[in-house]
């Protein structure tokens, strides 16, 4: 899988993040939307990637995309 593209990032920033190994990380956070408990997923640059009904599914989906899921509390 290729590295995630970051739109409008300053020149060289993507390479800096790659050196730190964070382009393949995603953050999973439990949220409540309209009374429903969900798990939102965001890329290391903060961009929204998706929502899931449970943490396990969110983590599994990220691993299928060769990403390392991390919990945010």
C-alpha positions in Angstrom: 0.0 0.0 0.0 1.3 3.4 -0.8 1.7 6.2 1.7 -1.3 8.3 2.4 -1.3 11.6 0.5 -1.7 14.8 2.6 -3.3 17.6 0.6 -1.7 21.0 0.9 1.1 19.8 3.1 4.3 21.9 3.1 7.0 20.4 0.9 8.9 17.7 2.7 6.4 17.3 5.5 5.1 14.0 4.2 8.6 12.6 4.1 9.2 13.8 7.6 6.1 12.0 8.8 7.1 8.9 7.0 10.5 9.0 8.8 8.6 9.1 12.0 6.4 6.2 10.9 3.1 7.9 11.4 1.6 7.8 7.9 0.5 4.3 8.6 -1.2 5.1 11.9 -4.8 5.9 12.5 -6.5 7.0 15.7 -9.8 5.5 17.0 -11.9 7.5 19.3 -15.3 6.6 21.0 -17.9 9.3 20.3 -21.7 9.7 20.8 -23.6 11.0 17.8 -27.4 11.4 18.0 -27.4 9.2 21.1 -25.5 6.4 19.4 -22.1 5.2 20.5 -19.7 5.0 17.6 -16.0 4.8 17.0 -14.5 7.5 14.7 -11.2 6.9 12.8 -8.9 9.7 11.9 -5.5 9.7 10.1 -2.4 11.0 11.7 -2.9 14.3 10.0 -6.4 14.6 11.6 -8.4 13.9 8.5 -11.6 11.8 9.1 -11.5 8.3 7.7 -14.7 6.7 8.9 -17.1 5.5 11.6 -17.7 2.1 13.0 -20.3 0.7 15.4 -17.6 -1.1 17.5 -13.9 -0.8 18.3 -13.0 -4.3 17.1 -14.4 -3.6 13.6 -12.6 -0.3 13.4 -9.3 -1.9 14.3 -9.8 -4.8 11.9 -10.6 -2.5 9.0 -7.5 -0.4 9.7 -5.3 -3.5 9.9 -6.7 -4.7 6.5 -5.4 -1.4 5.1 -1.9 -2.0 6.6 -2.5 0.8 9.1 -1.7 0.6 12.8 -4.8 1.5 14.9 -4.2 3.5 18.1 -6.9 4.3 20.8 -7.5 7.9 21.7 -9.1 8.5 25.1 
